[in-house]
């Protein structure tokens, strides 16, 4: 079951470092975030395995959403939906 956070709202969480570029941000983290967000349904929160590993033991729950190829990012990424 996928978690709904609110009407027409979706979020993503990633861990890699974000590069500051003047008043903007960039780098692989921003690119990965955009690609993960593209996989989200409305009101869905998706995270990568890195995030599930970082929050282990915090009581948060996730359901598997499969392994995905993210355009411009090497390899396959396991994605998880935050659940209630």
C-alpha positions as CSV (number, residue, x, y, z in Angstrom):
1,X,0.0,0.0,0.0
2,X,1.3,3.4,-0.9
3,X,1.1,6.3,1.5
4,X,-0.8,9.5,0.7
5,X,0.6,12.6,2.3
6,X,-1.9,15.2,1.1
7,X,-3.7,16.3,-2.1
8,X,-1.5,16.7,-5.1
9,X,1.7,16.5,-3.0
10,X,4.7,14.2,-3.5
11,X,8.1,14.2,-2.0
12,X,11.4,12.5,-2.4
13,X,14.4,12.1,-0.1
14,X,17.9,11.4,-1.2
15,X,21.3,11.5,0.6
16,X,24.1,12.5,-1.8
17,X,25.7,16.0,-1.4
18,X,24.1,18.9,-3.2
19,X,26.4,21.3,-5.0
20,X,25.8,25.1,-4.5
21,X,26.1,26.9,-7.8
22,X,25.7,30.6,-6.9
23,X,22.0,31.0,-6.0
24,X,21.1,27.6,-7.5
25,X,21.8,24.0,-6.7
26,X,23.0,21.2,-8.9
27,X,25.0,18.0,-9.1
28,X,24.1,14.3,-9.1
29,X,21.9,14.6,-6.0
30,X,19.6,17.1,-7.7
31,X,19.6,15.1,-10.9
32,X,18.7,11.9,-8.9
33,X,16.0,13.7,-7.0
34,X,14.4,14.8,-10.2
35,X,14.5,11.3,-11.6
36,X,13.0,9.8,-8.4
37,X,10.3,12.4,-8.2
38,X,9.4,11.6,-11.8
39,X,8.5,8.1,-10.6
40,X,6.1,9.4,-7.8
41,X,2.4,9.3,-8.1
42,X,0.4,12.3,-6.7
43,X,0.7,12.4,-2.8
44,X,3.4,9.7,-2.8
45,X,6.7,9.9,-0.9
46,X,9.4,7.8,-2.6
47,X,12.9,7.3,-1.3
48,X,16.0,5.3,-2.4
49,X,17.5,2.4,-0.5
50,X,20.2,4.9,0.9
51,X,17.4,6.7,2.8
52,X,15.9,3.5,4.2
53,X,19.3,2.5,5.4
54,X,20.0,5.9,7.0
55,X,16.7,5.9,9.0
56,X,16.8,2.2,10.0
57,X,15.5,1.9,13.6
58,X,13.6,5.2,13.5
59,X,10.2,3.5,13.3
60,X,9.5,4.6,9.7
61,X,7.9,2.1,7.4
62,X,8.4,1.7,3.7
63,X,7.0,-0.6,1.0
64,X,9.1,-1.8,-2.0
65,X,8.3,-0.2,-5.3
66,X,10.8,-2.2,-7.4
67,X,14.1,-1.5,-9.1
68,X,14.2,1.3,-11.6
69,X,16.5,2.7,-14.2
70,X,16.7,6.4,-13.7
71,X,17.6,8.4,-16.9
72,X,21.2,9.7,-16.8
73,X,22.0,7.8,-13.5
74,X,24.1,4.6,-13.8
75,X,22.7,1.3,-12.6
76,X,19.3,0.4,-11.2
77,X,17.8,2.1,-8.1
78,X,15.6,0.3,-5.6
79,X,12.8,2.7,-4.6
80,X,10.5,2.6,-1.6
81,X,7.2,4.3,-0.7
82,X,6.7,5.7,2.7
83,X,3.8,4.0,4.4
84,X,1.6,4.8,7.3
